[in-house]
Amino acid sequence: MNKIHPSTYFYSFWLSLIIFVIFLIQTEQKLSFLLTILLFVILICLFFIKKLRFLTVIILALFVANLRVNKYIDHQQIYRKINQKQVQFCGRLINNSTYKYGSTTYRLDNLRLGKYQILGKIIVKQKAGQKLTRSNYICGQGKFELADGGYNGIITQAKINKINSKIDFFTKFRHFLSRRLAGLNSKNRDFANVILLGDRSLLDYKQQQKIRTVGLSHIVVVSGLHLMILVNFIRKSQLINSRKIEFWTAIILGLFFAIVTGFSASMVRACLMLFLGLVAWYYGRKFNPINLFILIMGISLLINPFYALFDVSWLLSYAAFWSVLVVAPAVKQYFGLTEINSFFDLILTVLMIQIFLAPLLIYLFGSISIVSILTNLLIVPIINLLMIGLILLIIIANFWLAKIVIWFLELIFNYIFTVIDFCVNIPLAKLDLTLNFKQTLIIYLILMLILVYLIYDNKMTKLNSSSIIESDEKTN
């Protein structure tokens, strides 16, 4: 009988934990105190019985999941308690406020709703309102309603009666970086702030619709693509000769960038990917891609169990990540395409992402971009150049060489806008379709069965550490 490798127990724990966190949060169930104690006692007893190790792992996962989600379930029940009621609220702005159709939108965390200090995020809508900056703190009152898609609730008809305009260090630093881009013209500067610093408030509704229509929403959401370009730029610049210093520089830089731009669900995933990828590179280890995916998803749910309420950005981020990490390599290996050049590799990867994301996009948004493959092939390859150019401009903004960089960046921006304008005007650039939950689930079950066949028929190899880091650059 073959001996079971310890890593099998390790990843079985994380897979079980993912299932339990999603189940407990979705059903708002939690174990009683006595049952929790009983589970703990059972764990201690089972730990010494080798034949029951898998059962021990599963019970341990349930125990950890229950401990982590308890507080979140309590707070979710508070949200239900105040649903459809007038509430007093206070909170800190996650992003700059946005204005559309005569209404100002504020996205808040660090919440107080009535007498409750509560976890989660809400949207506050105020007629007219004023432009506020990330990390400003506001208080007011309005009607609370439950929400989904990543926010626990929405407050409408809000009246803001207190504003604390003080901003934190990281927001000040983001403003400093933004001022270093002042040499660009207004339109390009705004777009640069969106791509590099994650300030989506600078995109008006028409621009957002264009970007969504051509399937480029991922380039205006700061995530793995942006983080990996930044880190790889530093790592490949040959400025650091020490492996240890390079490792810690990349970790600190990545974390700092994530805090400055905002810890979205996709950025949390990117940071976890960065850390594990660098650890693998530093120690010369390899990851099985499926195990890596399970580990990162499990850790992200421990960080914020509310992701299990099917946060839209979390779902899209992990669906794209799965496509890059598992689906595309499986297809390449099955059809013997592992030696194709980088351009055709990009085509295949983009195609796999679009196919795998399509049912989810239709279910969530009721439409799908037909031109997304074309626009991604035309624009994604030059995002590296754009990001590097913007970083250089920030560094040399006060020197005469900045004029050359600005000229180069203006060419790239003009190219991007030309491609977007051309593709958005293609007939049937976006199709309006609908899928209900059951239909979406059936489609994904079929896709997963096909994937299982591809993997089973042609056993997947492990990704080396450099592949792990670079693969995240392709993730939407």
Secondary structure by P-SEA (a helix, b strand, c coil): cccccaaaaaaaaaaaaaaaaaaaaaacccccaaaaaaaaaaaaaacccccaaaaaaaaaaaaaaaaaaaaaaaaaaaaaaaccbbbbbcccccccccccccbbbbbbcccccccccccbbbbbbbcbbbbbcccbbbbbbbbbbbbcccccccccccccccccccccaaaaaaaaaaaaaccccaaaaaaaaaacccccccccaaaaaaaaaacccccccccaaaaaaaaaaaaaccccccaaaaaaaaaaaaaaaaaaacccaaaaaaaaaaaaaaaaaaaccccaaaaaaaaaaaaaaaaccccccccaaaaaaaaaaaaaccaaaaaaaaaccccccaaaaaaaaaaaaaaaaaaaaaaaccccccaaaaaaaacccaaaaaaaaaaaaaacccccaaaaaaaaaaaaaaaaaaaaaaaaaccccbbbbbbcaaaaaaaaaaaaaaaaaaaaabbbbbbcaaaaaaaaaacc
